[in-house]
Each structure stands twice: as C-alpha cells, then as structure tokens.
Amino acid sequence: MSIQTILFQAHSGVRWLVVLATVVAIIAILIGLFQNRPYDGFAKRFMTIFVRAVEIQWLLGLIVLIALGVPEGTGYRWGHVALMTVAVVVAHLDMPFRRRPDNVRYMVSLAVIIVTLVIVFAGVAALPGRSLFSM
C-alpha cells in the first residue's frame, strides 16, 4: 500500500470523526441554548472539538493534495480545496462573539456549525462522482 493510498484513506476516514464532532457540538449547543446554561466550559469544549476536527480534515486534505500532486484535468480539486478552506475560516467565526451574552454566543455557534456544514457539503459535491448523499 502506497503512502498516497494511506493518506487518502486517512482523509476519507477522518470525515466520520468530523461528522461525529459536528453532531455532538450541535447537541451540546442546543442543550445549552434551551436550558439557558451559561456558555461555559461545556459549550466551549464541544465547539473547540468541532473546529479542531474540521482543521485536521482540512490539513489532511492538503497533505493528500501535495502527495498526489495535481495532474492536468483535475481542476475540481482546487474547487474542493477552496471551499474547504472557506469552511475552516467560517468554523472560526464564533471567536469575535466571546464577550457577548450567552444566548447570542449559542446562536452564533449554532449558525457557524450550520454554515460550515453547508460549505463542506458543497465542497464534497464539487468532487467528481460525489453528491450530498454519496459521502
């Protein structure tokens, strides 16, 4: 098994950790929001896990791109990389709201997760033979 195959399989497998981190973060944010909990270590921890999972997936994707190179006729990879880079940036957009009231922070965190997911789905759909439902 080549290093390229191992890296590609790692990138492919880590997506499920991103899915898990996303689901858990959404649940944690909704619990905090509906129970009027302070935006404390509980919520922060799950948002951090979500953001780190997205970052790790993005970094693995860059490593795969470098390892595989970009042969001609694969411009779709650049579209995928661009969308995933935007997703990583969006995943960090709750940071400026750290000093806002707790309910605002929860709503912003939830919005950040949802927008990040939409961008990730679009990035996956940009790959040939992929759609929103073939992950």
Secondary structure, DSSP 8 states (H G I E B T S, - for coil): --HHHHHHHHHHHHHHHHHHHHHHHHHHHHHHHHTT--S-HHHHHHHHHHHHHHHHHHHHHHHHHHHH---TT-HHHHHHHHHHHHHHHHHTTTGGGTTS-HHHHHHHHHHHHHHHHHHHHHHHHTSTT--TT--
